[in-house]
Amino acid sequence: MPTYLVERYLPGRDRVRVDAAVGGPQRRQRAAHLGLSYVAVDDACFCRFEAETANDVRDANEIAGVPFAWIVASEETGIGHPEPAKKGNRS
């Protein structure tokens, strides 16, 4: 199933409030909330969703009443399945 990245700016909200706000969409059948990255210094939040379409993600966020800047299709790599380190390759 496709995944989507949702960017939102939530000034004045702490991580607990952000978690509570974006946790709502995961209860919707058409878009599953996979997790988020919260960047406190920028009041930004990047959430990952799994859904058939971007419109499903948009609907779930609008129903939950959580504002967002944009929704874009994304590809997951390394989440839950880290790639083994290659010999001689440092990062």
Backbone as XML, in Angstrom:
<?xml version="1.0"?>
<chain id="A" units="angstrom">
  <residue number="1" name="MET">
    <atom name="N" x="0.848" y="-1.172" z="0.000"/>
    <atom name="CA" x="0.000" y="0.000" z="0.000"/>
    <atom name="C" x="0.895" y="1.237" z="0.000"/>
  </residue>
  <residue number="2" name="PRO">
    <atom name="N" x="0.531" y="2.275" z="-0.731"/>
    <atom name="CA" x="1.348" y="3.492" z="-0.784"/>
    <atom name="C" x="1.458" y="4.198" z="0.576"/>
  </residue>
  <residue number="3" name="THR">
    <atom name="N" x="2.568" y="4.906" z="0.748"/>
    <atom name="CA" x="2.744" y="5.721" z="1.945"/>
    <atom name="C" x="2.831" y="7.187" z="1.547"/>
  </residue>
  <residue number="4" name="TYR">
    <atom name="N" x="2.468" y="8.042" z="2.504"/>
    <atom name="CA" x="2.424" y="9.486" z="2.271"/>
    <atom name="C" x="3.052" y="10.211" z="3.451"/>
  </residue>
  <residue number="5" name="LEU">
    <atom name="N" x="3.697" y="11.324" z="3.149"/>
    <atom name="CA" x="4.279" y="12.189" z="4.166"/>
    <atom name="C" x="3.413" y="13.438" z="4.259"/>
  </residue>
  <residue number="6" name="VAL">
    <atom name="N" x="3.033" y="13.779" z="5.482"/>
    <atom name="CA" x="2.215" y="14.966" z="5.730"/>
    <atom name="C" x="3.053" y="15.939" z="6.540"/>
  </residue>
  <residue number="7" name="GLU">
    <atom name="N" x="3.226" y="17.145" z="6.023"/>
    <atom name="CA" x="3.965" y="18.172" z="6.751"/>
    <atom name="C" x="2.969" y="19.133" z="7.362"/>
  </residue>
  <residue number="8" name="ARG">
    <atom name="N" x="3.216" y="19.460" z="8.623"/>
    <atom name="CA" x="2.333" y="20.419" z="9.304"/>
    <atom name="C" x="3.156" y="21.305" z="10.220"/>
  </residue>
  <residue number="9" name="TYR">
    <atom name="N" x="2.657" y="22.511" z="10.432"/>
    <atom name="CA" x="3.267" y="23.457" z="11.360"/>
    <atom name="C" x="2.259" y="23.700" z="12.464"/>
  </residue>
  <residue number="10" name="LEU">
    <atom name="N" x="2.684" y="23.454" z="13.691"/>
    <atom name="CA" x="1.781" y="23.549" z="14.832"/>
    <atom name="C" x="2.413" y="24.416" z="15.916"/>
  </residue>
  <residue number="11" name="PRO">
    <atom name="N" x="2.515" y="25.722" z="15.676"/>
    <atom name="CA" x="3.152" y="26.601" z="16.660"/>
    <atom name="C" x="2.410" y="26.580" z="17.995"/>
  </residue>
  <residue number="12" name="GLY">
    <atom name="N" x="3.197" y="26.580" z="19.061"/>
    <atom name="CA" x="2.630" y="26.622" z="20.395"/>
    <atom name="C" x="2.142" y="25.288" z="20.926"/>
  </residue>
  <residue number="13" name="ARG">
    <atom name="N" x="2.363" y="24.219" z="20.193"/>
    <atom name="CA" x="1.929" y="22.900" z="20.664"/>
    <atom name="C" x="3.143" y="22.068" z="21.032"/>
  </residue>
  <residue number="14" name="ASP">
    <atom name="N" x="3.064" y="21.372" z="22.147"/>
    <atom name="CA" x="4.160" y="20.500" z="22.524"/>
    <atom name="C" x="3.938" y="19.106" z="21.942"/>
  </residue>
  <residue number="15" name="ARG">
    <atom name="N" x="4.904" y="18.249" z="22.120"/>
    <atom name="CA" x="4.859" y="16.921" z="21.509"/>
    <atom name="C" x="3.639" y="16.115" z="21.961"/>
  </residue>
  <residue number="16" name="VAL">
    <atom name="N" x="3.276" y="16.199" z="23.234"/>
    <atom name="CA" x="2.131" y="15.441" z="23.739"/>
    <atom name="C" x="0.857" y="15.860" z="23.011"/>
  </residue>
  <residue number="17" name="ARG">
    <atom name="N" x="0.678" y="17.176" z="22.820"/>
    <atom name="CA" x="-0.510" y="17.657" z="22.121"/>
    <atom name="C" x="-0.487" y="17.260" z="20.652"/>
  </residue>
  <residue number="18" name="VAL">
    <atom name="N" x="0.687" y="17.267" z="20.046"/>
    <atom name="CA" x="0.795" y="16.858" z="18.645"/>
    <atom name="C" x="0.447" y="15.370" z="18.511"/>
  </residue>
  <residue number="19" name="ASP">
    <atom name="N" x="1.006" y="14.533" z="19.396"/>
    <atom name="CA" x="0.704" y="13.095" z="19.365"/>
    <atom name="C" x="-0.803" y="12.856" z="19.492"/>
  </residue>
  <residue number="20" name="ALA">
    <atom name="N" x="-1.446" y="13.561" z="20.404"/>
    <atom name="CA" x="-2.885" y="13.396" z="20.607"/>
    <atom name="C" x="-3.665" y="13.840" z="19.377"/>
  </residue>
  <residue number="21" name="ALA">
    <atom name="N" x="-3.246" y="14.932" z="18.768"/>
    <atom name="CA" x="-3.961" y="15.471" z="17.611"/>
    <atom name="C" x="-3.847" y="14.563" z="16.395"/>
  </residue>
  <residue number="22" name="VAL">
    <atom name="N" x="-2.645" y="14.090" z="16.101"/>
    <atom name="CA" x="-2.467" y="13.286" z="14.895"/>
    <atom name="C" x="-2.768" y="11.814" z="15.123"/>
  </residue>
  <residue number="23" name="GLY">
    <atom name="N" x="-2.932" y="11.400" z="16.353"/>
    <atom name="CA" x="-3.274" y="10.014" z="16.635"/>
    <atom name="C" x="-4.669" y="9.664" z="16.164"/>
  </residue>
  <residue number="24" name="GLY">
    <atom name="N" x="-5.546" y="10.654" z="16.048"/>
    <atom name="CA" x="-6.923" y="10.420" z="15.633"/>
    <atom name="C" x="-7.053" y="9.754" z="14.286"/>
  </residue>
  <residue number="25" name="PRO">
    <atom name="N" x="-6.328" y="10.217" z="13.265"/>
    <atom name="CA" x="-6.482" y="9.600" z="11.945"/>
    <atom name="C" x="-6.174" y="8.116" z="11.896"/>
  </residue>
  <residue number="26" name="GLN">
    <atom name="N" x="-5.366" y="7.601" z="12.821"/>
    <atom name="CA" x="-5.034" y="6.176" z="12.742"/>
    <atom name="C" x="-6.262" y="5.310" z="13.005"/>
  </residue>
  <residue number="27" name="ARG">
    <atom name="N" x="-7.301" y="5.865" z="13.609"/>
    <atom name="CA" x="-8.511" y="5.085" z="13.857"/>
    <atom name="C" x="-9.387" y="5.008" z="12.609"/>
  </residue>
  <residue number="28" name="ARG">
    <atom name="N" x="-9.080" y="5.769" z="11.588"/>
    <atom name="CA" x="-9.846" y="5.743" z="10.347"/>
    <atom name="C" x="-9.420" y="4.541" z="9.531"/>
  </residue>
  <residue number="29" name="GLN">
    <atom name="N" x="-10.358" y="3.934" z="8.844"/>
    <atom name="CA" x="-10.057" y="2.728" z="8.080"/>
    <atom name="C" x="-9.267" y="3.015" z="6.808"/>
  </residue>
  <residue number="30" name="ARG">
    <atom name="N" x="-9.435" y="4.186" z="6.203"/>
    <atom name="CA" x="-8.849" y="4.440" z="4.886"/>
    <atom name="C" x="-7.445" y="5.025" z="4.933"/>
  </residue>
  <residue number="31" name="ALA">
    <atom name="N" x="-6.978" y="5.468" z="6.091"/>
    <atom name="CA" x="-5.625" y="6.010" z="6.214"/>
    <atom name="C" x="-5.067" y="5.624" z="7.578"/>
  </residue>
  <residue number="32" name="ALA">
    <atom name="N" x="-3.984" y="4.892" z="7.579"/>
    <atom name="CA" x="-3.366" y="4.452" z="8.829"/>
    <atom name="C" x="-2.178" y="5.342" z="9.168"/>
  </residue>
  <residue number="33" name="HIS">
    <atom name="N" x="-2.190" y="5.917" z="10.362"/>
    <atom name="CA" x="-1.086" y="6.747" z="10.843"/>
    <atom name="C" x="0.053" y="5.828" z="11.265"/>
  </residue>
  <residue number="34" name="LEU">
    <atom name="N" x="1.227" y="5.972" z="10.641"/>
    <atom name="CA" x="2.365" y="5.090" z="10.897"/>
    <atom name="C" x="3.341" y="5.644" z="11.919"/>
  </residue>
  <residue number="35" name="GLY">
    <atom name="N" x="3.318" y="6.951" z="12.122"/>
    <atom name="CA" x="4.246" y="7.566" z="13.063"/>
    <atom name="C" x="4.539" y="8.996" z="12.667"/>
  </residue>
  <residue number="36" name="LEU">
    <atom name="N" x="5.346" y="9.662" z="13.504"/>
    <atom name="CA" x="5.657" y="11.059" z="13.222"/>
    <atom name="C" x="7.041" y="11.418" z="13.697"/>
  </residue>
  <residue number="37" name="SER">
    <atom name="N" x="7.550" y="12.487" z="13.126"/>
    <atom name="CA" x="8.785" y="13.122" z="13.585"/>
    <atom name="C" x="8.411" y="14.553" z="13.936"/>
  </residue>
  <residue number="38" name="TYR">
    <atom name="N" x="8.710" y="14.946" z="15.175"/>
    <atom name="CA" x="8.366" y="16.282" z="15.658"/>
    <atom name="C" x="9.634" y="17.098" z="15.802"/>
  </residue>
  <residue number="39" name="VAL">
    <atom name="N" x="9.669" y="18.281" z="15.186"/>
    <atom name="CA" x="10.835" y="19.153" z="15.229"/>
    <atom name="C" x="10.432" y="20.394" z="16.026"/>
  </residue>
  <residue number="40" name="ALA">
    <atom name="N" x="10.669" y="20.353" z="17.341"/>
    <atom name="CA" x="10.194" y="21.396" z="18.248"/>
    <atom name="C" x="10.727" y="22.783" z="17.897"/>
  </residue>
  <residue number="41" name="VAL">
    <atom name="N" x="11.983" y="22.876" z="17.520"/>
    <atom name="CA" x="12.587" y="24.177" z="17.242"/>
    <atom name="C" x="11.889" y="24.891" z="16.078"/>
  </residue>
  <residue number="42" name="ASP">
    <atom name="N" x="11.279" y="24.138" z="15.171"/>
    <atom name="CA" x="10.582" y="24.722" z="14.022"/>
    <atom name="C" x="9.063" y="24.617" z="14.136"/>
  </residue>
  <residue number="43" name="ASP">
    <atom name="N" x="8.555" y="24.090" z="15.261"/>
    <atom name="CA" x="7.110" y="23.863" z="15.410"/>
    <atom name="C" x="6.573" y="23.044" z="14.236"/>
  </residue>
  <residue number="44" name="ALA">
    <atom name="N" x="7.379" y="22.111" z="13.754"/>
    <atom name="CA" x="7.011" y="21.317" z="12.585"/>
    <atom name="C" x="6.803" y="19.863" z="12.972"/>
  </residue>
  <residue number="45" name="CYS">
    <atom name="N" x="5.972" y="19.212" z="12.208"/>
    <atom name="CA" x="5.675" y="17.809" z="12.437"/>
    <atom name="C" x="5.565" y="17.140" z="11.066"/>
  </residue>
  <residue number="46" name="PHE">
    <atom name="N" x="6.211" y="16.008" z="10.920"/>
    <atom name="CA" x="6.158" y="15.240" z="9.687"/>
    <atom name="C" x="5.557" y="13.882" z="10.025"/>
  </residue>
  <residue number="47" name="CYS">
    <atom name="N" x="4.387" y="13.600" z="9.485"/>
    <atom name="CA" x="3.677" y="12.359" z="9.800"/>
    <atom name="C" x="3.672" y="11.436" z="8.594"/>
  </residue>
  <residue number="48" name="ARG">
    <atom name="N" x="3.750" y="10.126" z="8.875"/>
    <atom name="CA" x="3.687" y="9.117" z="7.822"/>
    <atom name="C" x="2.345" y="8.409" z="7.901"/>
  </residue>
  <residue number="49" name="PHE">
    <atom name="N" x="1.732" y="8.227" z="6.740"/>
    <atom name="CA" x="0.456" y="7.528" z="6.637"/>
    <atom name="C" x="0.542" y="6.475" z="5.555"/>
  </residue>
  <residue number="50" name="GLU">
    <atom name="N" x="-0.268" y="5.452" z="5.708"/>
    <atom name="CA" x="-0.429" y="4.442" z="4.676"/>
    <atom name="C" x="-1.888" y="4.503" z="4.224"/>
  </residue>
  <residue number="51" name="ALA">
    <atom name="N" x="-2.109" y="4.632" z="2.918"/>
    <atom name="CA" x="-3.461" y="4.732" z="2.375"/>
    <atom name="C" x="-3.420" y="4.448" z="0.882"/>
  </residue>
  <residue number="52" name="GLU">
    <atom name="N" x="-4.575" y="4.185" z="0.314"/>
    <atom name="CA" x="-4.651" y="3.944" z="-1.131"/>
    <atom name="C" x="-4.367" y="5.216" z="-1.925"/>
  </residue>
  <residue number="53" name="THR">
    <atom name="N" x="-4.849" y="6.377" z="-1.431"/>
    <atom name="CA" x="-4.680" y="7.632" z="-2.171"/>
    <atom name="C" x="-4.352" y="8.780" z="-1.224"/>
  </residue>
  <residue number="54" name="ALA">
    <atom name="N" x="-3.793" y="9.841" z="-1.784"/>
    <atom name="CA" x="-3.535" y="11.055" z="-1.009"/>
    <atom name="C" x="-4.846" y="11.656" z="-0.514"/>
  </residue>
  <residue number="55" name="ASN">
    <atom name="N" x="-5.919" y="11.502" z="-1.289"/>
    <atom name="CA" x="-7.215" y="12.020" z="-0.856"/>
    <atom name="C" x="-7.705" y="11.331" z="0.415"/>
  </residue>
  <residue number="56" name="ASP">
    <atom name="N" x="-7.409" y="10.040" z="0.571"/>
    <atom name="CA" x="-7.769" y="9.334" z="1.799"/>
    <atom name="C" x="-7.033" y="9.936" z="3.001"/>
  </residue>
  <residue number="57" name="VAL">
    <atom name="N" x="-5.768" y="10.269" z="2.806"/>
    <atom name="CA" x="-4.967" y="10.886" z="3.868"/>
    <atom name="C" x="-5.514" y="12.278" z="4.180"/>
  </residue>
  <residue number="58" name="ARG">
    <atom name="N" x="-5.821" y="13.041" z="3.138"/>
    <atom name="CA" x="-6.381" y="14.382" z="3.315"/>
    <atom name="C" x="-7.691" y="14.310" z="4.094"/>
  </residue>
  <residue number="59" name="ASP">
    <atom name="N" x="-8.568" y="13.405" z="3.702"/>
    <atom name="CA" x="-9.856" y="13.261" z="4.384"/>
    <atom name="C" x="-9.672" y="12.926" z="5.859"/>
  </residue>
  <residue number="60" name="ALA">
    <atom name="N" x="-8.771" y="11.991" z="6.160"/>
    <atom name="CA" x="-8.546" y="11.589" z="7.547"/>
    <atom name="C" x="-8.056" y="12.761" z="8.388"/>
  </residue>
  <residue number="61" name="ASN">
    <atom name="N" x="-7.151" y="13.571" z="7.838"/>
    <atom name="CA" x="-6.631" y="14.721" z="8.578"/>
    <atom name="C" x="-7.683" y="15.808" z="8.740"/>
  </residue>
  <residue number="62" name="GLU">
    <atom name="N" x="-8.489" y="16.022" z="7.705"/>
    <atom name="CA" x="-9.542" y="17.031" z="7.805"/>
    <atom name="C" x="-10.618" y="16.609" z="8.808"/>
  </residue>
  <residue number="63" name="ILE">
    <atom name="N" x="-10.995" y="15.334" z="8.801"/>
    <atom name="CA" x="-11.981" y="14.833" z="9.765"/>
    <atom name="C" x="-11.453" y="14.980" z="11.189"/>
  </residue>
  <residue number="64" name="ALA">
    <atom name="N" x="-10.152" y="14.709" z="11.381"/>
    <atom name="CA" x="-9.541" y="14.828" z="12.707"/>
    <atom name="C" x="-9.340" y="16.283" z="13.113"/>
  </residue>
  <residue number="65" name="GLY">
    <atom name="N" x="-9.447" y="17.204" z="12.158"/>
    <atom name="CA" x="-9.270" y="18.622" z="12.464"/>
    <atom name="C" x="-7.832" y="19.019" z="12.719"/>
  </residue>
  <residue number="66" name="VAL">
    <atom name="N" x="-6.908" y="18.291" z="12.099"/>
    <atom name="CA" x="-5.491" y="18.590" z="12.277"/>
    <atom name="C" x="-4.991" y="19.316" z="11.029"/>
  </residue>
  <residue number="67" name="PRO">
    <atom name="N" x="-4.511" y="20.565" z="11.180"/>
    <atom name="CA" x="-4.046" y="21.308" z="10.006"/>
    <atom name="C" x="-2.777" y="20.715" z="9.404"/>
  </residue>
  <residue number="68" name="PHE">
    <atom name="N" x="-2.625" y="20.903" z="8.097"/>
    <atom name="CA" x="-1.430" y="20.415" z="7.422"/>
    <atom name="C" x="-1.060" y="21.371" z="6.304"/>
  </residue>
  <residue number="69" name="ALA">
    <atom name="N" x="0.233" y="21.374" z="5.958"/>
    <atom name="CA" x="0.716" y="22.234" z="4.873"/>
    <atom name="C" x="0.611" y="21.515" z="3.540"/>
  </residue>
  <residue number="70" name="TRP">
    <atom name="N" x="1.021" y="20.250" z="3.510"/>
    <atom name="CA" x="0.938" y="19.473" z="2.277"/>
    <atom name="C" x="1.005" y="17.984" z="2.553"/>
  </residue>
  <residue number="71" name="ILE">
    <atom name="N" x="0.606" y="17.237" z="1.534"/>
    <atom name="CA" x="0.639" y="15.772" z="1.564"/>
    <atom name="C" x="1.331" y="15.335" z="0.271"/>
  </residue>
  <residue number="72" name="VAL">
    <atom name="N" x="2.302" y="14.441" z="0.402"/>
    <atom name="CA" x="3.029" y="13.990" z="-0.775"/>
    <atom name="C" x="3.305" y="12.490" z="-0.653"/>
  </residue>
  <residue number="73" name="ALA">
    <atom name="N" x="3.248" y="11.792" z="-1.785"/>
    <atom name="CA" x="3.588" y="10.367" z="-1.797"/>
    <atom name="C" x="5.054" y="10.210" z="-1.428"/>
  </residue>
  <residue number="74" name="SER">
    <atom name="N" x="5.363" y="9.151" z="-0.683"/>
    <atom name="CA" x="6.742" y="8.926" z="-0.260"/>
    <atom name="C" x="7.073" y="7.440" z="-0.357"/>
  </residue>
  <residue number="75" name="GLU">
    <atom name="N" x="8.353" y="7.143" z="-0.324"/>
    <atom name="CA" x="8.812" y="5.762" z="-0.318"/>
    <atom name="C" x="9.579" y="5.539" z="0.969"/>
  </residue>
  <residue number="76" name="GLU">
    <atom name="N" x="9.245" y="4.480" z="1.672"/>
    <atom name="CA" x="9.894" y="4.149" z="2.930"/>
    <atom name="C" x="11.140" y="3.306" z="2.655"/>
  </residue>
  <residue number="77" name="THR">
    <atom name="N" x="12.234" y="3.644" z="3.322"/>
    <atom name="CA" x="13.421" y="2.803" z="3.264"/>
    <atom name="C" x="14.026" y="2.762" z="4.650"/>
  </residue>
  <residue number="78" name="GLY">
    <atom name="N" x="14.468" y="1.607" z="5.041"/>
    <atom name="CA" x="15.155" y="1.486" z="6.313"/>
    <atom name="C" x="14.272" y="1.555" z="7.547"/>
  </residue>
  <residue number="79" name="ILE">
    <atom name="N" x="12.978" y="1.751" z="7.403"/>
    <atom name="CA" x="12.097" y="1.823" z="8.558"/>
    <atom name="C" x="11.646" y="0.409" z="8.887"/>
  </residue>
  <residue number="80" name="GLY">
    <atom name="N" x="12.124" y="-0.072" z="10.019"/>
    <atom name="CA" x="11.782" y="-1.421" z="10.435"/>
    <atom name="C" x="12.621" y="-2.506" z="9.789"/>
  </residue>
  <residue number="81" name="HIS">
    <atom name="N" x="13.343" y="-2.167" z="8.741"/>
    <atom name="CA" x="14.176" y="-3.143" z="8.036"/>
    <atom name="C" x="15.503" y="-2.492" z="7.660"/>
  </residue>
  <residue number="82" name="PRO">
    <atom name="N" x="16.361" y="-2.233" z="8.657"/>
    <atom name="CA" x="17.622" y="-1.559" z="8.330"/>
    <atom name="C" x="18.471" y="-2.386" z="7.381"/>
  </residue>
  <residue number="83" name="GLU">
    <atom name="N" x="19.112" y="-1.676" z="6.463"/>
    <atom name="CA" x="20.003" y="-2.360" z="5.529"/>
    <atom name="C" x="21.319" y="-2.667" z="6.233"/>
  </residue>
  <residue number="84" name="PRO">
    <atom name="N" x="21.908" y="-3.809" z="5.962"/>
    <atom name="CA" x="23.194" y="-4.130" z="6.596"/>
    <atom name="C" x="24.287" y="-3.186" z="6.113"/>
  </residue>
  <residue number="85" name="ALA">
    <atom name="N" x="25.210" y="-2.857" z="6.999"/>
    <atom name="CA" x="26.327" y="-2.003" z="6.624"/>
    <atom name="C" x="27.213" y="-2.742" z="5.633"/>
  </residue>
  <residue number="86" name="LYS">
    <atom name="N" x="27.700" y="-2.012" z="4.645"/>
    <atom name="CA" x="28.600" y="-2.616" z="3.665"/>
    <atom name="C" x="30.038" y="-2.418" z="4.103"/>
  </residue>
  <residue number="87" name="LYS">
    <atom name="N" x="30.829" y="-3.444" z="3.939"/>
    <atom name="CA" x="32.226" y="-3.392" z="4.346"/>
    <atom name="C" x="32.950" y="-2.265" z="3.607"/>
  </residue>
  <residue number="88" name="GLY">
    <atom name="N" x="33.655" y="-1.439" z="4.398"/>
    <atom name="CA" x="34.422" y="-0.358" z="3.819"/>
    <atom name="C" x="33.607" y="0.893" z="3.532"/>
  </residue>
  <residue number="89" name="ASN">
    <atom name="N" x="32.331" y="0.870" z="3.837"/>
    <atom name="CA" x="31.469" y="2.031" z="3.575"/>
    <atom name="C" x="31.108" y="2.687" z="4.897"/>
  </residue>
  <residue number="90" name="ARG">
    <atom name="N" x="31.654" y="3.859" z="5.165"/>
    <atom name="CA" x="31.378" y="4.580" z="6.409"/>
    <atom name="C" x="30.433" y="5.731" z="6.145"/>
  </residue>
  <residue number="91" name="SER">
    <atom name="N" x="29.640" y="6.054" z="7.169"/>
    <atom name="CA" x="28.790" y="7.243" z="7.058"/>
    <atom name="C" x="28.912" y="8.109" z="8.258"/>
  </residue>
</chain>
